[in-house]
Amino acid sequence: MSDPPLATLLGGSNQNPSARISLQQRVSKNLLFSFSTDVSQPGSEIVQGEYKITKRWSASITRDQLGGLAVDGKYHTRFWAENKGAQVAPPLCWE
């Protein structure tokens, strides 16, 4: 399954709703680049790159609109539950 090249997200509070548009591009098998902007506030861009190190580990770096940088390491796992002998994935499970 490929990543969507364009995604929209509605968020914010009831007093200050906002809409964000995101563009994603898979640069290589293990590298995903994302650009996101808030359409209601000029200059509120977020740039992120995520690199898949192994099937379970990935690292991402994010730059926000103020120039701040964040580096995150992520460990991905999947939990299974038994249901009458069959394994069933919980609803909040993704890779």
N, C-alpha and C positions, 0 to 999 in steps of 0.2 A: 504494500500500500504506500503510495507516495504522499508526501506532505502537501497540504493545500498551499498554493502560491499566494493566496490572499485570504485573510481572515478578519472578521470584525468582532469587536467586543464592546458591549455596553456595560458601564459601571459607574462608580461614583456614588454619592449620597443622594437622598431625595432632594436636598436643597441645591446640590451642584452635580447634576448628572453629566456624564461625559461619554463620548464614543471614541474608540481607539481602532485604528486600522493597522494591520500587521502584514508585512510581506516576508515570506520565507523562501530561502533558496538552499537546497542541498548542494554544497560545493563538491563534496566527495562522499564516499560511502559512510565515512565516520564524522563528517563536519557539516553542521547545519548553521546557517547564518540567518538572523532575523532582524528586521527593522520595524519599529512600531512608533506610531505618532498619535497624539490626541488631537482630533480634528477641531475641538473647541478651544484649544490653547496653542497658538503658534510657538514653536521652539521647544516643544515637549517630546522630543524624540528619544527613543531608547534603542540601543544597538546591542545585540547579543550574538555570541558565537558559542556553540556547544560542540564539544569533541567527544566522541564515544571511544573510550580507551579500550574497554573490554565489553562483553555482553552485560556485565553487572556494574561497571564503573564508567562514569562520564565526568567531564569537567566543563564548566562554563565560565565565561567572562562577560560581564554586562557593563555598559557605559550608559549613564543616565543623562538627562538634559542639562544637569549642572556640571558635568564632567567627572562625576564620581565613578569609581570603578569598584566592582564587586567580583570576586572569584569564588566559585562554589564547586565543591566536589559532591557528586551524587552517587549513592549506592542504590541500585534497582533490584528489587526482589519481588517475588510473587508468592502469595499465600493461597493455599488450597484447603478446602473443607470437604469432609466426607459426607456424602448424601446417599444413603442406602447402597453403599458399595461403589458408587461412581464418584469420581473427583469432579467438583464443580468450582469454577473460579468465582470469587466474590465480585460484586459489581464495580468496586473501585480498584480494578486491577488493569494495568496497562504496561506496555513495554515501549 
